[in-house]
């Protein structure tokens, strides 16, 4: 569920996982012992990072990347995993039909050259998935590890939960099964989860439906940081150079500051500056950023910050909106008791517990951070956008 804006840099290729080289090396070190969840605000580059890792796996690792967004059932997920593995395997191994052989033990699985779980056996998807991973492990070099980069896992689970024929029970069964498979003793399989919505929203819904497992406590939660000021400046300069746009280092640094080091927004600002065909100055940057924030066509997809709360916060959405409105208009970080008093003017029936949960989600979703026990926006750019989106008086 991502919209990528691609600009060319001077090397003639797409903008890579720019400035993430050290971070990516740290992720490979983590994968030697366990999988992880890659967390971060939408459009910070999570998918870019895992795709870069998938393209260039480290020695001793082999990998596939699977976008789970359009998958609706566990059966579709297992079949997609099998299809990706067939693409991945070298020609000699594909010719050996190792995966088909593994599945044929369970019945006829080939339809017009494509392996599919038979309609009569869709309830056995767990067994098919288990056989798939067993067959994979048997085809890995000694000491090798295999990494599944599973993007948009939360959306897959949400699709299952929202289907009346499946629901919370099937979603929990799938994520519990994935945990069980990667927890097998001495398994060489690692899993990496990413997504544009937080997995915590889905898991909270499952717990409220009566499920008590913690199916991802073995995955190290790792937050993707924003680019450093230096790397963000370099990215802005590289993008400007690719457009033959004059841009001094100080002005590139100003772009980095105004976009909070977030690559997606850096790309949009440089793109708009390039369309003006004028030298980059701080005044020009201010003009472009202001127009991007107020553009009714919303090219940077900022309305998503409202839509996500409406979609995933449920009965706590009014509290989240009220809290963000208060914090956005404040001149400094807001203490919880101050926030509670102000929010209750708007939501008289609000309970402290529900407000705490809403604030916890807003931190996990990277709207807010805590400074000395007080709440403040994680990114100044998003604070500005929030004021504009909500038509708040005295916009920050």
Secondary structure, 3 states (H helix, E strand, C coil): CCCCCCCECCCCCECCCCCCHHHHHHHHHHHCCCCEEEECCCCCCHHHHHHHHHHCCCCCEEEEEEECCCCCCHHHHHHHHHHHHHHHCCHHHHHCCHHHHHHHCCCCCEECCEECCCHHHHHHHHHHHHHHHHHHHCCCCCCCEEEEEEECHHHHHHHHHCCCCCCHHHHHHHHHHHHHHHCCCCCCEEEEEECCCCHHHHHHHHHHCCCCCCCCCCCEEEECCCCCHHHHHHHHHHHHHHCCCCCCHHHHHHHHHHCCCCHHHHHHHHHHHHHHCCCCCHHHHHHHHHHHHHCCCCCCCCCHHHHHHHHHCHHHHHHHHHHHHHHHHCCCCEEHHHHHHHHHHHCCCCCHHHHHHHHHHHHHCCCEEEECCEEEECCHHHHHHHHHHCCCCCCC
